[in-house]
């Protein structure tokens, strides 16, 4: 058997000149007089960091005050944008409320301005509730209110004009835009006449003189009380007369009283009714009506005690 040829031996590597190398961890130093292995020396890490710092390039320029101001302004602008984004819904709601409030204020202001303008001036006056009084005369007395804006009609001026009509007990003003003014009146209810040297004075339950005539008015009883219209007896007479039913009230010819507890009525038929005080007047009126039906020939009925009626 033949032997294989021997492997070629690698040529000897030429020894390159030693060079110095540096790394982060240390530096290799080669002794130029030694052709053998290189001598490696390791420096401390602190020295390596110092060398690395020395090798870093220096910064180009330092920041100026203008750069700092621009950066702060940009930051504030970005912050405001974020705030607006997060508060957009609340700002929209606030805007809606402000618009609604402004519309209401504008509407109220326009209405008030129009109410006090000639656009709503009084052009027609109507008197309602007058039966005995002449409504045309009352309207004529209020004629100075024509042309006055409805909102500026003075109640004191109206009252001064209506004083000339003592038959008016109360009144109320009602504005009907754009040009109508309605005066609703309640007339006083006369209860009879008081005879005096001046004639017959028609009075109501409060003793207010409504009119005075020389002749006795038809359908009005003559009132005779001690102490005049300022006495308690007259007050009691007034309460009794206002509580009577209309059919009984129409046939009363005379009313007398010396105290507040002894009111006496005289009817056109000659029937005398002892009423007593004004207490339970409504109940006494019902008892009197039923007693008159049950006793048509009675000449006197005493209802001062309505639960125990005496008819004779």
Buried (B, 14 or more C-beta within 10 A) or exposed (E): EEEEEEEEEEEEEEEEEBEEEEEEEBBBEBEEEEEEEEEEEEBEEEEBEEEEEEEEEEEEEEEEEEEEEEEEEEEEEEEEEEEEEEEEEEEEEEEEEEEEEEEEEEEEEEEEEBBEEEEBBBEEBBBEBBEEBEBEEBBEBBEEBEEBBBEEBEEEEBEEBBEEBBBBEEBEBEBEEEBBBBBBBEBBBBBBBBEEEEBBBBBBBEBBEBBBEEEBEEEBBBBBBEEEBEBBBBBBBBBBBBBBEEEBBEBBBBBBBBBBBBBBBBBEEEBBBBBBBBEBBEEBBEBBBEBBEEBEEBEEBBBBEBEEBEBE
